[in-house]
Amino acid sequence: MFALVDCNSFFASCEKVFRPDLANQPVAVLSNNDGCVVARSPEAKPLVPMQATLFSIRHLVQRGKLHVFSSNPVLYKDMSRRVIETLQHFSPEVEQYSIDEAFLGLHGFAHRDLTDYGQQIRATVQQWTGIPVSVGIASTKTLAKLAAHVAKRHLGCKGVLNFNALEEVDQVLAAIAVSEVWGIGRHLTAKLQAQGILTVLQLKQADAKRLKKQFGILVMRTVMELRGIACFPMEPVAAPKTMRIVSRSFGHVVTELSEIKEAVATYAARCAEKLRDDGLLAHQFAVAIRTSYYRPDNQYAAVRSVSLEPPTNDTATLIHAAMGLTTAAFKPGYDYLKAKVIATELTPADAVQGELFAAPTNTEKRDRLMTTIDALNRQLHPDAVKFGAMGLNPTWGLRSNYFSQRYTTHWDEIPTVQVWPLSQHCGCN
């Protein structure tokens, strides 16, 4: 048995946790650069569609009918961690599937009423973190995701749906579009629809062997999962990382190489920090820059890469490599909107074998330097100590005019409560 716990309107819910004045108020969260809507509270869904641009909904914001927030990934990541830690009290097997979803293994819980157990999970997560969740329970992970999908959208489920407690599961599956099945993407949906497979029930009843020949074994396994045969086991241990990407859009179009270099240096520094947090070294490093997809003319994109020998997670080394790659990729005369750095061919830092004829390097001294810089930046400010290539007053940064506080990770942004003397409440002298 499996449970899928799905946080409801996760980004918007995170913003509401520390703003009790927004209870029952429409809230929308914007993408990077305050571009378009990527999350909506239930109250906001009737007002704004997903991917609506800020320009198109600005009138609602100005009239006070909609509260908008810039993306706050630091807050969302920490709230996700708190939800996962809460779920670990309910099962020894917890597999985080995404920032707002996790599978729980419920094998050996047959003696319990799993619907009640789902309600207990839901209530505890709400109480301990403030995040509302929906819970789907079924004999396979694919069915559990579908159960959570239904539980989130139908008030009669009260946030929890246990497919094993239903007599007519097929009636529910017949009302769900095939595009909602876990692993069935947009292109595969179109191909299945062309064959008359429009609903989850029709996919469940399709010829699995024929689908395997057409679309591969994963689709066949999905069909078997819909029939209640578990093909996807729990994976509580995250797969080893094979790539690290740091990517951001600029706050405005950039034409100067110097500004792009500042941005890329900043991304390279962030990438190095992530590699050190993961205990990994990169053998390959790449820089990509591009113009806007939405401008029909003046289009340009380029990627340049380099091998790193020996592999490294040293910030200075990655910035040095990034500067050369950016210069090679840059072409004057274009309006650039986005850049990214990509570290690949990652290997554990303690599993790298030295080369006999390589020039000696004082890696121990460099490691101590990086550790010290990371400690200072964690304690004081993310950029308390930074490299000069990152610039002092960057003008290319993301727009985030509606940014909320990082309530759980930054000392100067922790919520404060003011306590008034009792005498002021009761009017006593």
Buried (B, 14 or more C-beta within 10 A) or exposed (E): BBBBBBBBBBBBBBBBBBBEEBEEBBBBBBBBBBBBBBBBBBBBBEBBEEEBBBEEBEEBBEEEEBBBBBBBEBBBEBBBBBBBEBBBEBBEBBBBBEBBBBBBBBEEBEEEEBBEBBBBBBEBBBEEBBBBBBBBBBBBBBBBBBBBBBBBEEEEBEBBBBBBEEEEBEEBBBEBEBBBBBBBEEEBBEEBBEEEBBBBBBBBBBEBEEBBEEBEEBBBBBBBBBBBEBBBEBEBEEEEEEEBBBEBBBBEBBEEBEBBBBBBBBBBBBBBBBBBEBEBBBBBBBBBBBBBEEEEEEEBEBEBBBEBEBBBBBBBBBBBBBBEBBBEBBEEEBBBBBBBBBBBBBBEBEEBEEEEEEEEEEBEEBBEBBEEBBEEBEEEEEEEEBBEBBBEEBEBBBBBEBBBBBBBEEEEBEEEEEEEEEEEEEEEE
